[in-house]
Amino acid sequence: MIDIITALSFAILSIALVITFVRLVRGPSLPDRVVALELMASLTVGFIGVHAVSSERFSFLDVAMVLALTAFLAAVGFARYLEKGGLRSDD
Amino acid sequence: MIDVLVALSMLIGALFMLLAAIGLLRMPDLPMRMHATTKAGALGSGLIMIAVALHFSSSEVTARVIAIIGFIMLTAPVAAHVIGRAGYFVGVPLWHKILQDDLKGKYDATTHTLRSPDIDSQDIEQPPRDH
């Protein structure tokens, strides 16, 4: 049963990742892309959780923890870079 | 019994993340997109992590899961706030059907200072409070 559940979760998360990638490509502005990247990192944390269950190895959770940390730092860095850049229009 | 809980938690978490992605694609402007991704994304990854903790049901896994969930819950609002603030400053256009922008005219985007002109001049009547 747990195999079916993990496979289904992988499928759902993959669809979500594709949809997020569409928004990442389409933009239209740079903050939209940053939000899409943030959601991608969050989705990857979910992927790692499902993979830890399906492979019965809980060491992957350390990767998820580091990834969540890095995504937060990346978001703050992006926002700082955007804000210091001043007014802009990148349509 | 635990398997059912794991399955439910994992599937609901994955569906919430799908919901966050759909919201990111379909919502019309940046604050609404962040409204969709921040809350649903954090809840989805949190539910998947709870499923992991229930599946392994050992103390070391549970400690890591609590650390991950606590970290997600702490950082997601901060990251959303910072990105939303930056998005407002760089002039990302709001949706054309937005009726009210409370910061408009009160926030100096170049010096990043908030000023409220109503306080300095006493003769200006207060805006109506009821909505």
Backbone of each chain as ProteinMPNN parsed JSONL, in Angstrom:
{"seq_chain_A": "MIDIITALSFAILSIALVITFVRLVRGPSLPDRVVALELMASLTVGFIGVHAVSSERFSFLDVAMVLALTAFLAAVGFARYLEKGGLRSDD", "coords_chain_A": {"N_chain_A": [[0.83, -1.199, 0.0], [1.932, 1.23, 0.804], [3.685, 1.668, -1.213], [2.108, 2.3, -3.424], [1.001, 4.663, -2.509], [3.247, 6.335, -2.221], [4.076, 6.422, -4.889], [1.9, 7.703, -6.055], [2.011, 10.15, -4.726], [4.481, 11.061, -5.65], [3.778, 11.424, -8.341], [1.828, 13.462, -8.161], [3.341, 15.526, -7.025], [5.166, 15.868, -9.068], [3.585, 16.878, -11.134], [2.868, 19.29, -9.936], [5.384, 20.459, -9.852], [5.924, 20.826, -12.569], [3.919, 22.666, -13.238], [4.703, 24.809, -11.647], [7.088, 25.345, -12.904], [6.203, 26.324, -15.33], [5.189, 28.816, -14.537], [7.582, 29.908, -13.685], [8.959, 30.196, -16.081], [7.259, 31.872, -17.535], [7.101, 34.255, -16.108], [5.578, 37.252, -15.161], [7.319, 39.166, -14.088], [10.405, 39.727, -12.243], [10.155, 39.269, -9.356], [7.978, 37.461, -9.412], [9.182, 35.217, -10.495], [11.0, 34.67, -8.489], [9.265, 33.913, -6.446], [8.26, 31.604, -7.622], [10.578, 30.034, -7.653], [10.961, 29.751, -4.93], [8.721, 28.215, -4.232], [9.397, 25.958, -5.678], [11.641, 25.012, -4.248], [10.359, 24.345, -1.881], [8.675, 22.342, -2.839], [10.613, 20.485, -3.513], [11.571, 19.783, -1.002], [9.333, 18.383, -0.13], [9.401, 16.289, -2.026], [11.777, 15.015, -1.204], [11.012, 14.125, 1.293], [8.985, 12.243, 0.603], [10.556, 10.499, -0.855], [12.283, 9.582, 1.126], [10.524, 8.04, 2.597], [9.791, 6.109, 0.669], [12.198, 4.85, 0.073], [12.993, 3.937, 2.482], [15.02, 5.1, 3.951], [16.099, 7.256, 6.292], [18.051, 9.171, 6.31], [17.903, 11.016, 4.333], [16.462, 13.11, 5.285], [18.125, 14.981, 6.412], [19.135, 16.261, 4.18], [16.806, 17.509, 3.313], [16.436, 19.331, 5.384], [18.7, 21.026, 5.142], [18.187, 21.991, 2.593], [15.824, 23.457, 2.962], [16.798, 25.485, 4.613], [18.672, 26.704, 2.841], [17.006, 27.589, 0.804], [15.538, 29.559, 2.071], [17.557, 31.425, 2.642], [18.297, 32.05, 0.017], [15.957, 33.279, -0.919], [15.812, 35.563, 0.709], [18.201, 36.797, -0.054], [17.734, 37.278, -2.793], [15.573, 39.065, -2.589], [16.755, 41.201, -1.319], [18.624, 41.947, -3.213], [16.897, 42.709, -5.282], [15.594, 44.877, -4.083], [17.59, 46.728, -3.529], [18.213, 47.373, -6.061], [16.474, 49.279, -6.962], [13.849, 51.175, -8.671], [12.333, 49.552, -11.441], [11.578, 48.078, -14.626], [10.811, 45.11, -15.95], [9.341, 43.866, -18.0]], "CA_chain_A": [[0.0, 0.0, 0.0], [2.736, 2.447, 0.902], [4.304, 1.879, -2.526], [1.142, 3.009, -4.272], [0.842, 6.026, -1.998], [4.417, 7.144, -2.579], [4.071, 6.65, -6.339], [0.879, 8.715, -6.328], [2.528, 11.438, -4.245], [5.499, 11.483, -6.615], [3.105, 11.913, -9.548], [1.192, 14.757, -7.867], [4.387, 16.534, -6.851], [5.773, 16.155, -10.373], [2.676, 17.795, -11.84], [3.017, 20.605, -9.308], [6.681, 21.015, -10.259], [5.797, 21.282, -13.953], [3.108, 23.891, -13.232], [5.561, 25.866, -11.11], [8.087, 25.693, -13.92], [5.533, 27.184, -16.312], [5.186, 30.183, -13.999], [8.972, 30.373, -13.652], [9.353, 30.612, -17.425], [6.425, 32.949, -18.053], [7.31, 35.481, -15.359], [6.234, 38.187, -16.067], [8.329, 40.014, -13.455], [11.419, 38.962, -11.514], [9.635, 38.717, -8.096], [7.177, 36.259, -9.685], [10.097, 34.086, -10.681], [11.56, 34.332, -7.179], [8.229, 33.162, -5.742], [8.215, 30.262, -8.219], [11.75, 29.289, -7.166], [10.695, 29.431, -3.519], [7.806, 27.069, -4.198], [10.14, 24.785, -6.168], [12.427, 24.482, -3.132], [9.411, 23.721, -0.96], [8.267, 21.085, -3.471], [11.727, 19.534, -3.433], [11.553, 19.257, 0.365], [8.304, 17.344, -0.134], [9.951, 15.161, -2.792], [12.762, 14.302, -0.396], [10.262, 13.4, 2.319], [8.349, 11.059, 0.002], [11.611, 9.56, -1.228], [12.772, 8.952, 2.352], [9.576, 6.969, 2.95], [9.774, 5.03, -0.319], [13.459, 4.116, 0.082], [13.221, 3.483, 3.869], [16.272, 5.647, 4.486], [15.732, 8.558, 6.833], [19.163, 10.134, 6.225], [17.548, 12.056, 3.373], [15.841, 14.248, 5.962], [19.151, 16.013, 6.585], [19.154, 17.027, 2.929], [15.628, 18.375, 3.305], [16.665, 20.43, 6.323], [19.657, 21.966, 4.543], [17.544, 22.629, 1.441], [14.902, 24.478, 3.46], [17.642, 26.611, 5.031], [19.267, 27.376, 1.689], [15.956, 28.276, 0.057], [15.222, 30.801, 2.791], [18.646, 32.38, 2.408], [18.229, 32.494, -1.377], [14.841, 34.215, -1.065], [16.182, 36.836, 1.329], [19.22, 37.417, -0.889], [17.073, 37.786, -4.003], [14.758, 40.234, -2.262], [17.667, 42.305, -1.023], [19.173, 42.367, -4.505], [15.843, 43.423, -5.996], [15.241, 46.125, -3.439], [18.689, 47.662, -3.692], [18.307, 47.748, -7.459], [15.628, 50.426, -7.223], [12.707, 51.0, -9.567], [12.708, 48.909, -12.695], [10.469, 47.417, -15.319], [11.386, 44.05, -16.765], [8.243, 43.122, -18.623]], "C_chain_A": [[0.863, 1.247, 0.0], [3.454, 2.733, -0.415], [3.388, 2.684, -3.44], [1.032, 4.469, -3.838], [2.039, 6.888, -2.375], [4.466, 7.417, -4.074], [3.085, 7.75, -6.707], [1.366, 10.103, -5.89], [3.617, 11.974, -5.165], [4.847, 12.073, -7.857], [2.514, 13.299, -9.306], [2.246, 15.852, -7.741], [5.059, 16.867, -8.175], [4.9, 17.108, -11.176], [2.817, 19.208, -11.277], [4.324, 21.269, -9.732], [6.621, 21.548, -11.692], [5.015, 22.594, -14.01], [3.929, 25.066, -12.713], [6.589, 26.313, -12.131], [7.482, 26.564, -15.012], [5.522, 28.627, -15.823], [6.598, 30.766, -13.961], [9.409, 30.872, -15.022], [8.571, 31.849, -17.858], [6.608, 34.275, -17.331], [6.015, 36.053, -14.8], [7.316, 39.041, -15.402], [9.283, 39.144, -12.642], [10.912, 38.476, -10.157], [8.734, 37.498, -8.296], [8.068, 35.038, -9.824], [10.721, 33.671, -9.35], [10.545, 33.517, -6.366], [8.144, 31.735, -6.292], [9.4, 29.418, -7.749], [11.57, 28.858, -5.718], [9.773, 28.221, -3.411], [8.499, 25.81, -4.697], [10.978, 24.165, -5.052], [11.522, 23.766, -2.141], [8.927, 22.376, -1.502], [9.376, 20.036, -3.378], [11.857, 18.959, -2.028], [10.5, 18.158, 0.486], [8.759, 16.095, -0.863], [10.891, 14.331, -1.926], [12.066, 13.524, 0.713], [9.638, 12.134, 1.776], [9.406, 10.021, -0.364], [12.199, 8.857, -0.005], [11.837, 7.821, 2.788], [9.71, 5.799, 1.972], [11.069, 4.231, -0.318], [13.829, 3.62, 1.479], [14.542, 3.976, 4.433], [16.001, 7.052, 4.994], [16.876, 9.561, 6.795], [18.86, 11.263, 5.254], [16.955, 13.284, 4.047], [16.858, 15.354, 6.236], [19.244, 16.893, 5.348], [17.978, 17.993, 2.888], [15.836, 19.574, 4.216], [17.595, 21.484, 5.717], [19.015, 22.705, 3.37], [16.578, 23.718, 1.883], [15.672, 25.713, 3.915], [18.138, 27.415, 3.844], [18.22, 28.16, 0.907], [15.59, 29.583, 0.734], [16.299, 31.858, 2.544], [18.606, 32.919, 0.987], [17.117, 33.513, -1.561], [15.205, 35.568, -0.483], [17.234, 37.56, 0.487], [18.643, 38.014, -2.152], [16.314, 39.064, -3.706], [15.651, 41.444, -1.992], [18.253, 42.865, -2.327], [18.151, 43.163, -5.299], [15.637, 44.811, -5.416], [16.346, 47.161, -3.603], [18.819, 48.126, -5.135], [17.459, 48.948, -7.814], [14.505, 50.113, -8.194], [13.161, 50.41, -10.896], [11.441, 48.391, -13.365], [11.078, 46.37, -16.242], [10.278, 43.202, -17.366], [8.706, 42.463, -19.916]], "O_chain_A": [[0.575, 2.21, -0.711], [3.793, 3.879, -0.711], [3.817, 3.61, -4.129], [0.978, 5.381, -4.663], [1.878, 8.034, -2.796], [4.849, 8.509, -4.494], [3.368, 8.609, -7.541], [1.161, 11.095, -6.589], [3.683, 13.173, -5.435], [5.296, 13.096, -8.374], [2.671, 14.202, -10.128], [2.084, 16.953, -8.268], [5.475, 18.004, -8.393], [5.401, 18.03, -11.818], [2.877, 20.187, -12.02], [4.376, 22.48, -9.946], [7.196, 22.593, -11.995], [5.39, 23.518, -14.731], [3.868, 26.17, -13.255], [6.924, 27.494, -12.223], [8.154, 27.438, -15.56], [5.807, 29.551, -16.585], [6.791, 31.963, -14.175], [10.143, 31.855, -15.122], [9.127, 32.762, -18.468], [6.297, 35.324, -17.894], [5.38, 35.37, -13.997], [8.162, 39.593, -16.106], [9.006, 37.973, -12.386], [11.21, 37.335, -9.805], [8.717, 36.598, -7.455], [7.744, 33.959, -9.328], [10.947, 32.487, -9.102], [10.909, 32.557, -5.687], [7.977, 30.779, -5.535], [9.248, 28.227, -7.477], [11.965, 27.76, -5.324], [10.006, 27.319, -2.608], [8.228, 24.715, -4.205], [11.027, 22.943, -4.917], [11.873, 22.706, -1.622], [8.783, 21.405, -0.759], [9.107, 18.849, -3.188], [12.21, 17.791, -1.864], [10.737, 17.13, 1.12], [8.54, 14.977, -0.395], [10.816, 13.102, -1.913], [12.465, 12.407, 1.043], [9.736, 11.073, 2.392], [9.19, 8.819, -0.207], [12.569, 7.685, -0.076], [12.284, 6.785, 3.28], [9.741, 4.64, 2.385], [11.057, 3.051, -0.67], [14.854, 2.959, 1.651], [15.122, 3.331, 5.306], [15.703, 7.949, 4.205], [16.692, 10.704, 7.211], [19.466, 12.332, 5.324], [16.938, 14.37, 3.468], [16.498, 16.53, 6.288], [19.41, 18.109, 5.445], [18.123, 19.146, 2.483], [15.462, 20.696, 3.873], [17.312, 22.681, 5.773], [19.26, 23.895, 3.169], [16.51, 24.78, 1.264], [15.266, 26.844, 3.646], [18.043, 28.643, 3.827], [18.494, 29.252, 0.408], [15.359, 30.594, 0.07], [16.0, 33.021, 2.274], [18.85, 34.105, 0.764], [17.294, 34.503, -2.271], [14.942, 36.604, -1.095], [17.176, 38.779, 0.326], [19.009, 39.121, -2.547], [16.391, 40.032, -4.463], [15.335, 42.565, -2.39], [18.361, 44.077, -2.513], [18.488, 44.173, -5.918], [15.519, 45.794, -6.147], [16.064, 48.344, -3.794], [19.453, 49.144, -5.411], [17.681, 49.579, -8.847], [14.236, 48.952, -8.506], [14.236, 50.732, -11.402], [10.383, 48.286, -12.745], [11.776, 46.704, -17.199], [10.282, 41.977, -17.252], [7.92, 41.791, -20.583]]}, "seq_chain_B": "MIDVLVALSMLIGALFMLLAAIGLLRMPDLPMRMHATTKAGALGSGLIMIAVALHFSSSEVTARVIAIIGFIMLTAPVAAHVIGRAGYFVGVPLWHKILQDDLKGKYDATTHTLRSPDIDSQDIEQPPRDH", "coords_chain_B": {"N_chain_B": [[-3.003, 0.753, 10.786], [-1.319, 2.952, 11.374], [-0.294, 3.089, 8.841], [-2.453, 3.949, 7.335], [-2.762, 6.514, 8.339], [-0.31, 7.613, 7.558], [-0.58, 7.44, 4.781], [-2.825, 9.089, 4.319], [-1.926, 11.581, 5.31], [0.308, 12.052, 3.695], [-0.77, 12.097, 1.103], [-2.622, 14.201, 1.291], [-0.889, 16.27, 1.869], [0.653, 16.329, -0.518], [-1.372, 17.02, -2.296], [-2.034, 19.555, -1.375], [0.296, 20.872, -2.057], [0.139, 20.706, -4.821], [-2.074, 22.311, -5.136], [-0.991, 24.741, -4.321], [0.79, 25.151, -6.444], [-0.993, 25.359, -8.594], [-2.365, 27.644, -7.809], [-0.26, 29.455, -7.95], [0.079, 29.516, -10.684], [-2.394, 30.42, -11.678], [-3.292, 32.713, -10.338], [-3.751, 36.314, -10.455], [-1.879, 38.457, -9.827], [1.257, 39.456, -8.189], [1.1, 39.601, -5.171], [-1.19, 37.995, -4.736], [-0.377, 35.573, -5.832], [1.673, 34.957, -4.071], [0.172, 34.677, -1.8], [-1.095, 32.296, -2.371], [1.068, 30.445, -2.642], [2.687, 30.571, -0.311], [1.233, 29.83, 2.029], [-0.166, 27.397, 1.352], [1.966, 25.91, 0.364], [3.739, 25.702, 2.584], [2.087, 24.337, 4.385], [1.677, 21.972, 2.945], [4.296, 20.814, 2.691], [4.8, 20.505, 5.393], [2.823, 18.635, 6.146], [3.663, 16.41, 4.648], [6.087, 15.947, 5.889], [5.162, 15.25, 8.435], [3.96, 12.858, 7.757], [6.262, 11.38, 7.14], [7.454, 11.26, 9.693], [5.513, 9.753, 11.061], [5.671, 7.384, 9.643], [8.299, 6.34, 10.053], [8.48, 6.47, 12.818], [10.403, 6.808, 14.945], [12.597, 8.205, 17.419], [14.737, 9.766, 16.517], [14.144, 10.409, 13.886], [11.763, 11.799, 14.304], [12.662, 13.999, 15.741], [14.172, 15.316, 13.787], [12.166, 15.849, 11.943], [10.536, 17.577, 13.403], [12.32, 19.69, 13.644], [12.576, 20.438, 10.931], [9.912, 21.167, 10.279], [9.45, 23.226, 12.115], [11.355, 25.01, 11.211], [10.43, 25.568, 8.613], [7.967, 26.759, 9.228], [8.878, 28.992, 10.567], [10.439, 30.385, 8.676], [8.992, 30.712, 6.286], [6.939, 32.806, 6.457], [8.639, 35.021, 6.835], [10.235, 35.045, 4.534], [8.225, 35.412, 2.613], [7.257, 37.918, 3.338], [9.528, 39.503, 2.855], [9.946, 39.173, 0.106], [7.519, 40.122, -0.901], [7.598, 42.781, -0.066], [9.87, 43.67, -1.489], [8.868, 43.271, -4.063], [6.784, 45.129, -4.109], [8.24, 47.491, -3.961], [9.844, 47.514, -6.27], [8.011, 48.06, -8.137], [6.133, 46.236, -9.219], [3.279, 45.672, -11.101], [-0.033, 45.891, -9.752], [-3.071, 43.917, -9.802], [-5.532, 44.762, -12.269], [-8.077, 45.031, -11.298], [-7.885, 45.647, -8.666], [-8.984, 47.565, -5.946], [-8.064, 49.206, -3.879], [-5.13, 50.637, -2.598], [-3.307, 50.841, 0.072], [-0.787, 51.782, 0.726], [-0.086, 53.535, -1.192], [1.22, 56.636, -2.157], [1.937, 57.169, 0.448], [4.283, 56.007, 0.969], [7.656, 56.441, 0.525], [9.437, 55.436, -2.111], [12.071, 55.695, -2.799], [13.597, 56.551, -0.58], [12.679, 54.772, 1.272], [10.99, 55.35, 3.442], [8.238, 55.618, 5.65], [5.551, 57.787, 5.655], [2.904, 59.634, 7.068], [0.767, 61.871, 5.92], [-1.488, 62.837, 7.119], [-1.253, 63.22, 9.832], [0.391, 65.391, 10.476], [-0.878, 67.788, 9.646], [-3.496, 69.304, 11.193], [-5.939, 70.203, 10.314], [-6.934, 68.69, 8.307], [-9.557, 66.574, 7.622], [-10.427, 63.503, 9.207], [-10.328, 60.393, 7.482], [-13.238, 58.462, 6.664], [-14.026, 55.823, 8.911], [-15.602, 53.57, 8.757], [-16.263, 50.714, 6.744]], "CA_chain_B": [[-3.543, 2.017, 11.296], [-0.324, 3.994, 11.097], [-0.164, 3.188, 7.387], [-3.542, 4.782, 6.828], [-2.445, 7.91, 8.686], [0.791, 8.032, 6.683], [-1.101, 7.624, 3.422], [-3.683, 10.277, 4.287], [-1.13, 12.795, 5.508], [1.175, 12.272, 2.54], [-1.574, 12.48, -0.065], [-3.181, 15.545, 1.483], [0.222, 17.202, 1.708], [0.979, 16.454, -1.941], [-2.452, 17.754, -2.961], [-1.902, 20.972, -1.023], [1.37, 21.453, -2.864], [-0.416, 20.884, -6.168], [-2.947, 23.488, -5.04], [-0.109, 25.918, -4.31], [1.319, 25.362, -7.793], [-2.085, 25.858, -9.445], [-2.576, 29.035, -7.424], [0.84, 30.252, -8.507], [-0.109, 29.689, -12.131], [-3.66, 31.019, -12.077], [-3.603, 33.982, -9.687], [-3.436, 37.373, -11.417], [-0.712, 39.321, -9.582], [2.277, 38.918, -7.282], [0.672, 39.299, -3.801], [-2.12, 36.86, -4.704], [0.407, 34.356, -6.052], [2.36, 34.625, -2.822], [-0.866, 34.205, -0.887], [-1.339, 30.877, -2.655], [2.214, 29.534, -2.474], [3.3, 30.547, 1.015], [0.462, 29.071, 3.017], [-0.404, 26.021, 0.927], [3.244, 25.215, 0.248], [4.252, 25.36, 3.92], [1.229, 23.284, 4.951], [1.906, 20.721, 2.227], [5.559, 20.167, 3.088], [4.655, 20.107, 6.787], [2.047, 17.384, 6.209], [4.504, 15.312, 4.158], [7.068, 15.642, 6.946], [4.446, 14.506, 9.482], [3.829, 11.485, 7.251], [7.568, 10.719, 7.309], [7.646, 10.96, 11.12], [4.623, 8.654, 11.439], [6.109, 6.15, 8.992], [9.485, 5.766, 10.708], [8.112, 6.423, 14.252], [11.532, 6.703, 15.867], [12.807, 9.525, 18.009], [15.67, 10.604, 15.753], [13.413, 10.95, 12.738], [10.791, 12.783, 14.777], [13.386, 15.224, 16.08], [14.501, 16.02, 12.541], [10.932, 16.362, 11.341], [10.127, 18.767, 14.164], [13.227, 20.781, 13.264], [12.244, 20.901, 9.577], [8.614, 21.854, 10.287], [9.647, 24.496, 12.803], [12.101, 25.92, 10.35], [9.544, 26.016, 7.526], [6.972, 27.678, 9.782], [9.529, 30.257, 10.926], [11.042, 31.127, 7.577], [8.079, 30.993, 5.172], [6.383, 34.17, 6.522], [9.683, 36.036, 6.679], [10.601, 35.096, 3.114], [7.116, 35.997, 1.86], [7.234, 39.345, 3.628], [10.654, 40.179, 2.211], [9.731, 39.192, -1.341], [6.408, 41.011, -1.187], [8.094, 44.153, 0.1], [10.717, 43.988, -2.639], [8.016, 43.36, -5.241], [6.064, 46.403, -4.097], [9.164, 48.594, -4.2], [10.341, 47.573, -7.641], [6.951, 48.502, -9.021], [5.362, 45.199, -9.893], [1.912, 46.185, -11.176], [-1.097, 45.105, -9.133], [-4.136, 43.512, -10.713], [-6.283, 45.959, -12.676], [-9.339, 45.135, -10.572], [-7.626, 46.021, -7.271], [-9.65, 48.837, -5.702], [-7.447, 50.03, -2.855], [-3.717, 50.406, -2.299], [-3.169, 51.713, 1.234], [0.548, 52.37, 0.828], [0.15, 54.459, -2.302], [1.317, 58.021, -1.748], [2.435, 57.316, 1.813], [5.582, 55.363, 1.101], [8.66, 56.967, -0.393], [10.116, 54.234, -2.59], [13.512, 55.898, -2.949], [14.242, 56.587, 0.732], [12.1, 53.682, 2.073], [10.423, 55.834, 4.694], [6.778, 55.705, 5.665], [5.075, 59.021, 6.28], [1.46, 59.785, 6.937], [0.555, 63.318, 5.889], [-2.685, 63.243, 7.854], [-0.967, 63.503, 11.239], [1.033, 66.686, 10.646], [-1.839, 68.879, 9.489], [-4.666, 68.966, 11.997], [-7.201, 70.654, 9.718], [-7.47, 67.697, 7.378], [-10.513, 65.719, 8.332], [-10.085, 62.084, 9.208], [-11.125, 59.609, 6.532], [-14.268, 57.648, 7.346], [-13.478, 54.572, 9.392], [-16.433, 52.395, 8.452], [-16.15, 50.203, 5.385]], "C_chain_B": [[-2.589, 3.169, 11.006], [-0.182, 4.194, 9.6], [-1.24, 4.087, 6.791], [-3.259, 6.251, 7.117], [-1.331, 8.46, 7.798], [0.269, 8.35, 5.296], [-1.928, 8.898, 3.323], [-2.849, 11.556, 4.36], [-0.288, 13.105, 4.272], [0.375, 12.736, 1.325], [-2.137, 13.888, 0.091], [-2.082, 16.595, 1.341], [0.583, 17.42, 0.254], [-0.101, 17.247, -2.671], [-2.399, 19.241, -2.616], [-0.789, 21.636, -1.828], [0.932, 21.642, -4.31], [-1.3, 22.123, -6.217], [-2.115, 24.776, -5.04], [0.415, 26.21, -5.702], [0.236, 25.9, -8.718], [-2.382, 27.314, -9.119], [-1.497, 29.941, -7.972], [0.641, 30.504, -9.988], [-1.316, 30.556, -12.44], [-3.929, 32.392, -11.487], [-3.078, 35.158, -10.51], [-2.245, 38.258, -11.088], [0.136, 38.776, -8.438], [1.776, 38.661, -5.856], [-0.298, 38.131, -3.731], [-1.383, 35.55, -4.94], [1.133, 33.956, -4.775], [1.385, 34.141, -1.778], [-1.123, 32.718, -1.099], [-0.142, 30.019, -2.255], [2.678, 29.45, -1.033], [2.547, 29.629, 1.965], [0.294, 27.626, 2.595], [0.901, 25.237, 0.81], [3.801, 24.797, 1.595], [3.422, 24.25, 4.546], [1.485, 21.951, 4.269], [3.198, 20.044, 2.643], [5.506, 19.74, 4.551], [3.899, 18.792, 6.929], [2.869, 16.202, 5.713], [5.538, 14.931, 5.212], [6.412, 14.895, 8.103], [4.252, 13.051, 9.05], [5.136, 10.716, 7.407], [7.781, 10.324, 8.769], [6.777, 9.791, 11.549], [5.116, 7.339, 10.843], [7.302, 5.532, 9.721], [9.233, 5.56, 12.202], [9.307, 6.064, 15.144], [11.907, 8.109, 16.303], [13.744, 10.38, 17.167], [14.999, 11.203, 14.527], [12.45, 12.038, 13.189], [11.478, 14.099, 15.147], [13.727, 16.011, 14.821], [13.264, 16.62, 11.899], [10.447, 17.601, 12.072], [11.019, 19.951, 13.81], [12.855, 21.338, 11.893], [10.949, 21.697, 9.592], [8.743, 23.204, 10.983], [10.378, 25.497, 11.941], [11.238, 26.449, 9.208], [8.556, 27.044, 8.057], [7.6, 29.012, 10.173], [9.934, 31.058, 9.705], [10.057, 31.491, 6.474], [7.45, 32.385, 5.285], [7.431, 35.247, 6.307], [10.061, 36.181, 5.207], [9.49, 35.75, 2.299], [7.051, 37.502, 2.086], [8.326, 40.083, 2.852], [10.442, 40.265, 0.705], [8.594, 40.139, -1.705], [6.802, 42.476, -1.089], [8.952, 44.564, -1.093], [9.879, 44.142, -3.899], [7.251, 44.667, -5.287], [6.997, 47.55, -4.456], [9.623, 48.673, -5.646], [9.223, 47.843, -8.631], [6.278, 47.416, -9.813], [3.899, 45.638, -9.923], [0.924, 45.259, -10.469], [-2.151, 44.777, -10.185], [-4.998, 44.723, -11.047], [-7.612, 46.087, -11.958], [-9.14, 45.438, -9.09], [-8.196, 47.415, -7.025], [-8.86, 49.748, -4.785], [-5.993, 49.628, -2.662], [-3.349, 51.363, -1.168], [-1.811, 52.384, 1.315], [0.792, 53.444, -0.212], [0.168, 55.902, -1.816], [1.857, 58.222, -0.351], [3.84, 56.747, 1.964], [6.517, 55.942, 0.059], [9.533, 55.804, -0.843], [11.62, 54.423, -2.714], [14.221, 55.912, -1.596], [13.736, 55.494, 1.672], [11.624, 54.172, 3.44], [8.915, 55.946, 4.547], [6.385, 57.011, 6.331], [3.572, 59.09, 6.081], [1.135, 61.257, 7.025], [-0.632, 63.766, 6.72], [-2.354, 63.692, 9.278], [-0.44, 64.926, 11.413], [0.035, 67.831, 10.582], [-3.137, 68.504, 10.176], [-5.972, 69.289, 11.277], [-7.769, 69.644, 8.732], [-8.383, 66.749, 8.143], [-10.1, 64.255, 8.189], [-10.921, 61.352, 8.169], [-12.139, 58.757, 7.278], [-13.727, 56.266, 7.686], [-14.288, 53.357, 8.929], [-16.283, 52.012, 6.989], [-17.346, 49.32, 5.093]], "O_chain_B": [[-2.979, 4.208, 10.473], [0.023, 5.313, 9.131], [-0.986, 4.874, 5.878], [-3.478, 7.119, 6.272], [-1.385, 9.603, 7.344], [0.612, 9.372, 4.702], [-1.773, 9.687, 2.391], [-3.042, 12.487, 3.578], [-0.181, 14.257, 3.851], [0.788, 13.648, 0.609], [-2.132, 14.675, -0.856], [-2.3, 17.666, 0.773], [0.796, 18.555, -0.173], [0.202, 18.048, -3.555], [-2.684, 20.088, -3.462], [-0.899, 22.794, -2.23], [1.308, 22.622, -4.953], [-1.287, 22.88, -7.187], [-2.482, 25.767, -5.671], [0.485, 27.369, -6.112], [0.496, 26.785, -9.533], [-2.621, 28.125, -10.014], [-1.773, 31.059, -8.407], [0.987, 31.57, -10.496], [-1.272, 31.354, -13.376], [-4.702, 33.165, -12.052], [-2.065, 35.021, -11.195], [-1.63, 38.784, -12.016], [-0.209, 37.778, -7.806], [2.011, 37.564, -5.35], [-0.253, 37.349, -2.781], [-1.711, 34.531, -4.332], [1.204, 32.775, -4.432], [1.722, 33.289, -0.956], [-1.341, 31.972, -0.145], [-0.306, 28.987, -1.604], [3.033, 28.368, -0.567], [3.135, 28.767, 2.619], [0.573, 26.716, 3.375], [0.945, 24.046, 1.116], [4.281, 23.674, 1.75], [3.964, 23.333, 5.163], [1.509, 20.911, 4.928], [3.213, 18.844, 2.917], [6.098, 18.726, 4.919], [4.276, 17.935, 7.727], [2.793, 15.113, 6.281], [5.834, 13.753, 5.409], [7.027, 14.007, 8.693], [4.363, 12.131, 9.86], [5.127, 9.539, 7.765], [8.224, 9.213, 9.064], [7.223, 8.93, 12.308], [4.99, 6.289, 11.474], [7.312, 4.328, 9.977], [9.715, 4.589, 12.786], [9.24, 5.156, 15.972], [11.571, 9.086, 15.634], [13.571, 11.597, 17.103], [15.248, 12.355, 14.17], [12.33, 13.077, 12.54], [10.943, 15.179, 14.898], [13.585, 17.233, 14.791], [13.291, 17.736, 11.381], [9.999, 18.562, 11.447], [10.542, 21.08, 13.688], [12.818, 22.553, 11.701], [10.872, 22.772, 8.998], [8.213, 24.208, 10.505], [10.06, 26.687, 11.939], [11.301, 27.631, 8.872], [8.326, 28.075, 7.425], [6.939, 30.049, 10.121], [9.79, 32.281, 9.691], [10.263, 32.49, 5.784], [7.425, 33.103, 4.285], [7.159, 36.268, 5.675], [10.189, 37.293, 4.695], [9.762, 36.546, 1.401], [6.82, 38.269, 1.152], [8.087, 41.141, 2.272], [10.72, 41.296, 0.093], [8.681, 40.871, -2.691], [6.4, 43.302, -1.909], [8.792, 45.655, -1.64], [10.135, 45.03, -4.713], [7.079, 45.257, -6.354], [6.606, 48.474, -5.169], [9.775, 49.764, -6.194], [9.457, 47.855, -9.839], [5.888, 47.634, -10.959], [3.332, 45.946, -8.875], [1.013, 44.035, -10.56], [-2.121, 45.292, -11.303], [-5.178, 45.609, -10.212], [-8.226, 47.153, -12.0], [-10.109, 45.482, -8.333], [-7.933, 48.34, -7.792], [-8.973, 50.968, -4.902], [-5.664, 48.445, -2.576], [-3.106, 52.547, -1.404], [-1.69, 53.453, 1.914], [1.771, 54.185, -0.124], [-0.762, 56.342, -1.139], [2.209, 59.345, 0.01], [4.507, 56.982, 2.972], [6.217, 55.939, -1.135], [10.286, 55.247, -0.045], [12.371, 53.447, -2.735], [15.313, 55.36, -1.462], [14.296, 55.302, 2.751], [11.823, 53.508, 4.458], [8.388, 56.31, 3.495], [6.83, 57.311, 7.439], [3.043, 58.659, 5.057], [1.22, 61.842, 8.105], [-0.773, 64.956, 7.001], [-3.106, 64.47, 9.866], [-0.782, 65.597, 12.386], [0.105, 68.754, 11.393], [-3.796, 67.532, 9.809], [-7.009, 68.708, 11.596], [-8.94, 69.723, 8.36], [-8.011, 66.201, 9.181], [-9.511, 63.843, 7.19], [-12.1, 61.661, 7.995], [-11.9, 58.374, 8.423], [-13.063, 55.623, 6.873], [-13.747, 52.269, 8.734], [-16.189, 52.871, 6.112], [-17.459, 48.777, 3.994]]}, "name": "protein", "num_of_chains": 2, "seq": "MIDIITALSFAILSIALVITFVRLVRGPSLPDRVVALELMASLTVGFIGVHAVSSERFSFLDVAMVLALTAFLAAVGFARYLEKGGLRSDDMIDVLVALSMLIGALFMLLAAIGLLRMPDLPMRMHATTKAGALGSGLIMIAVALHFSSSEVTARVIAIIGFIMLTAPVAAHVIGRAGYFVGVPLWHKILQDDLKGKYDATTHTLRSPDIDSQDIEQPPRDH"}
